[in-house]
Amino acid sequence: MIVRIMGEGQIDIAEADLDVLNALDGRLEAAIAAGDEDAFRGRLHDLLDKVRHVGKALPDDSLEPSELILPPADASMDEVREMLGDEGLIPG
């Protein structure tokens, strides 16, 4: 699965890693629902760090279509809330 982190580029994620990413996504959603800015910031960084860790960065000139778009690390809670779908940022 090709994921784009806004402002960073594309990362190829194995399907086997989606469960752990979905768990982190759920924690991020809970922080947003609670309106907890500190927890939100930590959960967003946890999710993005895990995507970077388990994924393989694609070359900058890659033209692969992105299946998921993730917000940048400095996104606001409102910006991320607008990006959330029915299944969070990472559909299960």
Salt bridges, closest charged atoms under 4 A:
GLU8 OE2 - ARG52 NH2 2.62
GLU37 OE2 - ARG41 NH2 3.39
ASP49 OD1 - ARG52 NH1 2.74
ASP78 OD1 - ARG81 NH1 2.58
